[in-house]
Amino acid sequence: MSFPEQNQTIKCDVHTCQHHTGEGKCNLGSIKVAPRQGCNSGKCDESECASYHNK
């Protein structure tokens, strides 16, 4: 679903990521979400932010 008339934001609380801002947001224009290796639990921890880079 696309909302071209709205400004979308990516919220993030991962303070160790270099893309994290002090306001609780991600400063990337887009992120990639990927499945975690060896995890097929069907729970929310099955995915992770593949755009993560350590500070």
CYANA upper distance limits for C-alpha pairs under 8 A (distance plus 0.5 A):
  9 THR  CA     25 LYS  CA      7.88
  9 THR  CA     26 CYS  CA      8.33
 10 ILE  CA     25 LYS  CA      6.30
 10 ILE  CA     26 CYS  CA      5.92
 10 ILE  CA     27 ASN  CA      8.26
 10 ILE  CA     28 LEU  CA      8.48
 10 ILE  CA     30 SER  CA      8.22
 11 LYS  CA     24 GLY  CA      6.44
 11 LYS  CA     25 LYS  CA      4.74
 11 LYS  CA     26 CYS  CA      6.32
 12 CYS  CA     20 HIS  CA      6.99
 12 CYS  CA     24 GLY  CA      5.77
 12 CYS  CA     25 LYS  CA      5.30
 12 CYS  CA     26 CYS  CA      6.05
 13 ASP  CA     20 HIS  CA      7.78
 13 ASP  CA     24 GLY  CA      5.92
 13 ASP  CA     25 LYS  CA      7.70
 14 VAL  CA     20 HIS  CA      7.05
 15 HIS  CA     20 HIS  CA      6.45
 15 HIS  CA     21 THR  CA      8.50
 16 THR  CA     20 HIS  CA      8.02
 16 THR  CA     54 ASN  CA      6.30
 16 THR  CA     55 LYS  CA      6.35
 17 CYS  CA     52 TYR  CA      6.37
 17 CYS  CA     53 HIS  CA      5.81
 17 CYS  CA     54 ASN  CA      5.30
 17 CYS  CA     55 LYS  CA      5.96
 18 GLN  CA     52 TYR  CA      8.14
 18 GLN  CA     53 HIS  CA      6.24
 18 GLN  CA     54 ASN  CA      6.16
 18 GLN  CA     55 LYS  CA      4.86
 19 HIS  CA     26 CYS  CA      5.92
 19 HIS  CA     27 ASN  CA      5.90
 19 HIS  CA     28 LEU  CA      6.98
 19 HIS  CA     52 TYR  CA      8.08
 19 HIS  CA     53 HIS  CA      7.82
 20 HIS  CA     24 GLY  CA      7.22
 20 HIS  CA     25 LYS  CA      6.36
 20 HIS  CA     26 CYS  CA      5.29
 20 HIS  CA     27 ASN  CA      6.92
 21 THR  CA     25 LYS  CA      5.83
 21 THR  CA     26 CYS  CA      6.54
 21 THR  CA     27 ASN  CA      7.02
 31 ILE  CA     49 CYS  CA      7.58
 31 ILE  CA     50 ALA  CA      7.85
 31 ILE  CA     51 SER  CA      6.15
 32 LYS  CA     49 CYS  CA      6.54
 32 LYS  CA     50 ALA  CA      5.75
 32 LYS  CA     51 SER  CA      6.09
 33 VAL  CA     47 SER  CA      7.10
 33 VAL  CA     48 GLU  CA      6.18
 33 VAL  CA     49 CYS  CA      5.15
 33 VAL  CA     50 ALA  CA      5.84
 33 VAL  CA     51 SER  CA      7.97
 34 ALA  CA     47 SER  CA      6.04
 34 ALA  CA     48 GLU  CA      6.06
 34 ALA  CA     49 CYS  CA      6.80
 34 ALA  CA     50 ALA  CA      6.14
 35 PRO  CA     39 CYS  CA      7.91
 35 PRO  CA     46 GLU  CA      6.33
 35 PRO  CA     47 SER  CA      4.76
 35 PRO  CA     48 GLU  CA      6.68
 36 ARG  CA     46 GLU  CA      6.12
 36 ARG  CA     47 SER  CA      5.80
 36 ARG  CA     48 GLU  CA      6.69
 39 CYS  CA     46 GLU  CA      6.19
 40 ASN  CA     46 GLU  CA      6.98
 41 SER  CA     46 GLU  CA      6.84
 42 GLY  CA     46 GLU  CA      6.97
